[in-house]
Amino acid sequence: MAWRPPARPVWLERLIAHGAAAGGAERLVSLDGEALVAEAARSTGLDDFGGEAWRLPYGVLVDALEKESRLHLGGRLVARTELLRSLRNRLRLAELWKRRPDILAAPLEPPIFVVGAPRSGTSILHELLACDPETRAPAMWEMLHPVESLADESALPIADATVRFWHDLQPEYESMHANSGALPNECIFITMNEFLSDQWSGCHVVPSYDAHLRRADHRDAYRFHRRVLLTLQQRARGRRWVLKAPSHLGQLRALFAVYPEANVVHIHRDPAKCLPSALSLMGTLKWMRCEEVDLAPAVAGLPRGYAAMFKYEIEQRAAGALPDERFVDLRYHDLMRDPIGTIAALYDRLGLALREPARRAMLEHLAARPQGAHGPHRYALADFGLEAGPLREAFRFYTEHYGIPEET
């Protein structure tokens, strides 16, 4: 396998050296799980974390971060920030929901979930749907600071600075994914507060937590997700939610258990194109925080995992175990060729009207966000020891089922 991580910025190499100088980064930045829980309680003056189900995945996660991830000093600092923020969010949300039970009793319009393999066009589709004045997408800053967002927008610049710091950790990341506190983002930034989220596994080398995530019952995470949407809805009542995360593909039964009224829009792309891009992104995210990254397990596991998820969805929809009538299938090829026409057809399938203000806003967003604005994202199948022929053969059942064209 030929993948090599990008060079680290000089400032980060110098920061990492401070950990070595102190005998280990853990001596400078602690990730002790119980100490973090106590600190979150002290800093908020609250002690009710809203149930106990989160403690098991939290314990697995912090143990894996300490024993498996080999976090460098910058990585430990970011991980500590995210753990504390998530714990503080739980405390503040639990207090809010006790004080304002009306929030959780409010109605929720049927949401739209955008799903698909990583790098299959889920982000641009989500952003375009969010342009519609009649929809509501959770912005990154709202998900990172949900209670604060109800008061004012003072948390927006804080969230923006913390997520753009990822670009400082690894400048090449900006060519892979647009990152901003103001942009819509994935549901994983809500469920990370339940400590059942691909956000934790995607950014760290944590095989034991990955295994727990695969085995876990995610219904509690979706219940928490729904309560957060009801909370954020206080900022804009009566608007239809549009949401997205590739990780929903592996949890469709749990999603529909909590959101039986939901519609799922699945965007499909040539796996020989999107999977190497996903591996490149995954390796870079882990390299931002970890001293070493071995992508061999992901190279073996990611194609196998997505093939299993696609097969499961096709079979379960055909058998009626998943509500086929609540799915709409789109092709990345069609979205790129005719974005507005493809979205108009999607709206028609959903029984919605694509009005002129939405159409105009989508066109303006496309003009402002050209592909490759921050430079090209360079990757190749050969970087990961993969070949197009065998990979496409493994996914032939999927590409033929949905009529997905091959990309050059």
C-alpha positions in Angstrom: 0.0 0.0 0.0 1.5 3.3 -1.1 -0.6 5.8 1.0 1.6 8.3 2.8 0.2 10.9 5.2 0.8 14.5 4.2 3.6 16.4 5.9 2.7 18.0 9.2 2.9 21.8 9.6 6.2 22.9 11.3 4.3 24.5 14.2 2.6 21.2 14.9 5.8 19.2 14.8 7.2 21.7 17.3 4.2 21.4 19.6 4.4 17.6 19.5 8.0 17.9 20.6 6.7 19.5 23.9 5.0 16.2 24.7 8.2 14.2 24.1 10.1 16.8 26.2 7.8 16.2 29.1 8.0 12.4 28.9 4.8 11.9 27.0 1.9 14.1 25.9 -0.3 12.4 28.5 1.7 14.2 31.2 0.6 17.6 29.8 -3.0 16.8 28.7 -5.0 14.3 30.7 -7.9 12.3 29.2 -8.9 10.6 32.5 -12.5 9.8 32.0 -13.8 10.3 35.6 -11.8 13.5 36.0 -13.4 14.8 32.8 -16.8 14.0 34.1 -16.0 15.8 37.4 -14.6 18.8 35.5 -17.7 19.1 33.3 -19.9 19.1 36.5 -17.7 21.7 38.2 -17.6 24.0 35.2 -21.4 24.0 34.7 -22.6 23.7 38.3 -24.8 20.7 37.2 -24.7 17.0 38.0 -27.5 15.4 36.0 -26.2 14.0 32.7 -29.6 12.8 31.5 -29.6 9.1 32.1 -26.8 6.5 32.3 -26.8 4.8 28.9 -24.0 7.0 27.6 -21.5 5.9 30.3 -20.7 2.5 28.7 -19.7 3.9 25.3 -18.0 6.8 27.0 -15.9 4.5 29.1 -15.0 2.4 26.0 -14.0 5.5 24.1 -11.8 7.1 26.7 -10.1 3.8 27.4 -9.4 3.4 23.6 -8.2 6.9 23.3 -5.7 6.3 26.0 -4.5 2.8 25.1 -4.9 2.6 21.4 -4.8 6.0 19.7 -1.3 7.2 20.4 -2.5 10.8 20.4 0.2 13.4 20.0 -0.1 16.6 22.1 -2.2 18.5 19.6 -4.5 15.5 19.3 -4.9 15.1 23.0 -5.8 18.8 23.4 -8.5 18.5 20.7 -9.8 15.3 22.1 -10.0 16.8 25.6 -11.9 19.8 24.2 -14.4 17.5 22.4 -15.0 15.2 25.4 -15.5 18.1 27.8 -17.8 19.9 25.4 -19.9 16.8 24.9 -20.2 16.2 28.6 -21.1 19.9 29.2 -23.7 19.7 26.5 -25.3 16.7 28.2 -25.5 18.5 31.5 -26.9 21.7 30.0 -29.4 19.9 27.8 -30.7 17.7 30.7 -31.2 20.9 32.8 -33.0 22.6 29.9 -35.3 19.7 29.3 -36.3 19.4 32.9 -37.0 23.2 33.1 -38.8 23.3 29.7 -40.7 20.0 29.1 -42.7 21.8 26.4 -39.7 21.6 24.1 -39.8 17.8 24.0 -43.6 17.7 23.7 -43.6 19.8 20.5 -44.4 18.3 17.1 -41.7 17.6 14.5 -42.4 17.7 10.8 -41.2 14.5 8.9 -37.5 15.0 8.5 -35.4 14.2 5.4 -32.2 12.2 5.9 -29.6 12.3 3.2 -27.5 9.1 3.2 -24.8 7.5 1.0 -21.3 6.2 1.1 -18.7 8.8 2.2 -17.6 11.1 -0.7 -20.7 10.2 -2.7 -22.2 13.7 -2.8 -24.1 13.7 0.4 -22.5 17.1 1.5 -23.4 19.1 -1.6 -26.9 17.6 -1.8 -27.4 18.4 1.9 -26.2 22.0 1.5 -28.4 22.5 -1.6 -31.5 21.2 0.2 -30.7 23.4 3.1 -30.8 26.5 0.8 -34.6 26.1 0.6 -36.2 28.7 3.0 -38.8 26.1 3.9 -36.2 23.6 5.2 -34.0 23.7 8.3 -30.5 22.1 8.5 -28.5 22.0 11.7 -25.4 24.2 11.4 -22.2 23.0 12.9 -22.1 25.7 15.6 -25.7 24.8 16.7 -24.8 21.1 17.1 -21.6 21.9 19.0 -23.3 24.4 21.3 -27.0 23.6 21.3 -28.2 25.3 24.5 -26.1 28.4 23.9 -27.6 28.7 20.4 -31.0 29.3 21.8 -29.8 32.6 23.4 -27.8 34.3 20.7 -25.1 33.6 18.1 -22.1 34.3 20.4 -21.1 30.6 20.2 -20.8 30.8 16.4 -17.3 32.3 16.2 -16.1 29.9 18.9 -17.4 26.9 17.0 -16.0 28.2 13.7 -12.5 28.7 15.2 -12.4 25.2 16.7 -13.5 23.4 13.6 -11.3 25.5 11.3 -8.4 24.6 13.6 -8.6 21.2 11.8 -7.2 23.1 8.7 -4.3 24.3 10.8 -3.6 20.8 12.0 -3.5 19.6 8.4 -3.9 22.2 5.6 -4.6 19.5 3.0 -7.8 18.7 4.7 -9.4 21.9 3.3 -9.2 20.5 -0.2 -11.1 17.5 1.0 -14.0 18.9 2.9 -15.5 22.4 3.5 -15.3 23.1 7.3 -17.1 26.0 8.9 -19.1 26.8 12.0 -21.9 28.2 9.8 -22.3 25.4 7.3 -24.7 22.5 7.8 -22.9 19.3 8.9 -23.4 15.7 9.8 -25.7 14.3 12.5 -22.6 12.6 14.0 -21.9 16.0 15.7 -25.2 15.5 17.6 -24.8 11.8 18.5 -21.2 12.4 19.6 -22.8 13.7 22.8 -24.3 10.2 23.4 -20.8 8.8 22.7 -22.2 6.6 20.0 -20.9 8.3 16.9 -18.7 7.9 13.9 -17.2 11.3 14.7 -15.2 9.7 17.5 -14.0 6.7 15.4 -13.4 8.7 12.3 -10.8 10.9 13.9 -9.0 8.5 16.1 -7.3 5.1 16.0 -9.7 3.3 18.4 -10.3 -0.3 17.2 -12.0 -1.4 20.5 -14.4 1.5 20.3 -15.0 0.8 16.6 -16.1 -2.7 17.6 -18.4 -1.4 20.3 -20.0 1.0 17.8 -20.7 -1.9 15.4 -22.3 -4.0 18.2 -24.2 -1.3 20.0 -27.9 -0.5 20.0 -28.1 3.0 18.5 -31.7 3.7 19.4 -30.7 5.8 22.4 -28.5 7.9 20.2 -31.3 8.5 17.8 -33.7 9.4 20.7 -31.1 11.9 21.9 -30.8 13.2 18.3 -34.5 13.8 18.1 -34.5 15.7 21.4 -31.7 17.9 20.1 -33.7 18.7 16.9 -36.7 19.6 19.0 -34.4 21.9 21.0 -32.8 23.6 18.0 -36.3 23.9 16.5 -36.9 26.6 19.1 -34.8 28.9 17.0 -37.1 28.4 13.9 -40.4 26.7 14.5 -42.3 24.8 11.9 -39.5 24.2 9.4 -38.8 20.9 7.8 -35.5 19.3 8.9 -33.0 18.1 6.3 -30.2 16.0 7.8 -27.3 13.9 6.7 -24.6 11.4 7.6 -23.1 8.4 5.8 -23.2 6.5 9.1 -27.1 6.4 9.0 -26.7 3.7 6.3 -25.6 1.2 9.0 -28.4 2.2 11.4 -31.5 2.4 9.2 -33.5 0.1 11.5 -32.7 2.3 14.5 -33.4 5.5 12.5 -36.8 4.3 11.5 -37.5 3.1 15.1 -37.2 6.6 16.3 -38.2 8.5 13.1 -40.9 6.3 11.5 -42.2 9.4 9.7 -38.8 10.1 8.1 -37.9 10.1 4.4 -34.4 8.9 3.4 -32.7 10.2 0.3 -29.9 7.8 -0.7 -27.4 9.2 -3.2 -25.4 6.6 -5.1 -21.9 6.9 -6.7 -19.3 4.5 -8.3 -17.6 2.8 -5.3 -14.3 2.8 -7.2 -14.4 6.6 -7.0 -15.8 7.4 -3.6 -14.2 4.7 -1.5 -10.5 5.7 -2.2 -11.5 9.3 -1.6 -13.0 8.3 1.8 -9.9 6.4 2.7 -7.8 9.4 1.9 -10.0 11.6 4.1 -10.1 9.1 6.9 -6.3 8.7 7.0 -5.9 12.5 7.0 -8.4 13.0 9.9 -6.6 10.4 12.0 -3.2 11.8 11.1 -4.2 15.2 12.5 -4.4 13.7 16.0 -2.4 10.5 16.1 1.3 9.8 16.0 0.9 7.0 13.5 -1.9 5.8 11.2 -2.0 2.3 9.7 -4.8 2.4 7.1 -4.5 -1.3 6.3 -7.5 -2.3 8.5 -9.7 0.4 6.9 -8.6 -0.6 3.4 -9.8 -4.1 4.1 -12.8 -3.2 6.1 -14.4 -0.2 4.4 -15.3 -1.8 1.1 -16.5 -4.9 2.8 -18.5 -2.9 5.3 -20.2 -0.8 2.7 -20.9 -3.8 0.4 -22.7 -5.4 3.4 -24.7 -2.2 4.2 -25.8 -1.8 0.6 -26.8 -5.5 0.3 -28.7 -5.3 3.6 -30.6 -2.2 2.5 -31.6 -3.6 -0.9 -32.8 -6.9 0.8 -34.6 -5.2 3.7 -36.4 -2.8 1.4 -37.5 -5.6 -0.9 -38.7 -7.6 2.1 -40.6 -4.8 3.6 -38.5 -4.7 6.8 -37.5 -1.2 5.8 -40.2 1.1 4.4 -39.3 1.2 0.7 -41.9 3.9 0.1 -39.9 6.3 2.3 -36.7 6.0 0.3 -35.8 8.1 -2.7 -32.7 7.0 -4.8 -30.5 9.6 -6.6 -27.3 9.1 -8.6 -24.3 11.4 -8.0 -23.8 11.4 -11.8 -27.3 13.1 -12.3 -26.8 15.5 -9.4 -23.5 16.8 -10.9 -24.9 16.9 -14.5 -28.1 18.7 -13.6 -28.3 19.7 -9.9 -31.5 21.7 -10.0 -33.3 19.3 -12.3 -32.3 16.4 -10.1 -33.5 18.2 -7.0 -36.8 19.2 -8.7 -37.4 15.5 -9.4 -36.6 14.6 -5.8 -39.1 17.2 -4.6 -41.7 15.7 -6.8 -41.1 12.3 -5.4 -41.4 13.7 -1.9 -44.6 15.6 -2.7 -42.9 19.0 -2.2 -42.8 22.1 -4.3 -39.5 23.5 -5.4 -40.3 27.2 -5.3 -38.4 30.0 -7.1 -36.7 31.4 -3.9 -35.3 27.9 -3.2 -34.2 27.4 -6.8 -32.5 30.8 -6.9 -30.7 30.2 -3.5 -29.4 26.8 -4.7 -28.0 28.3 -7.9 -26.3 31.0 -5.9 -24.8 28.4 -3.5 -23.4 26.4 -6.5 -21.8 29.5 -7.9 -20.2 30.3 -4.6 -18.9 26.8 -4.0 -17.2 25.5 -7.1 -15.5 22.1 -6.9 -11.8 22.3 -6.1 -12.0 25.9 -4.7 -9.3 25.0 -2.2 -7.2 22.9 -4.6 -7.8 19.4 -5.9 -8.1 16.5 -3.5 -5.6 14.0 -4.9 -6.1 10.3 -4.4 -5.9 7.1 -6.3 -7.0 3.5 -5.8 -3.3 2.5 -6.1 -2.5 4.6 -3.0 -4.3 1.9 -1.0 -3.3 -1.2 -3.0 -6.8 -1.4 -4.6 -7.7 -2.1 -8.2 -10.8 -0.8 -10.0 -11.7 -4.1 -11.6 -12.0 -6.3 -8.5 -13.6 -3.5 -6.5 -16.2 -2.8 -9.1 -16.9 -6.6 -9.4 -17.5 -6.8 -5.6 -20.1 -4.0 -5.9 -21.6 -5.1 -9.2 -24.8 -6.1 -7.4 -25.1 -2.6 -6.1 -24.2 -0.6 -9.3 -26.5 -2.7 -11.5 -29.4 -2.4 -9.0 -29.3 1.4 -9.1 -27.8 1.9 -12.6 -24.7 3.7 -11.3 -22.3 4.6 -14.2 -18.6 4.1 -13.9 -16.4 7.2 -13.4 -13.1 7.6 -15.0 
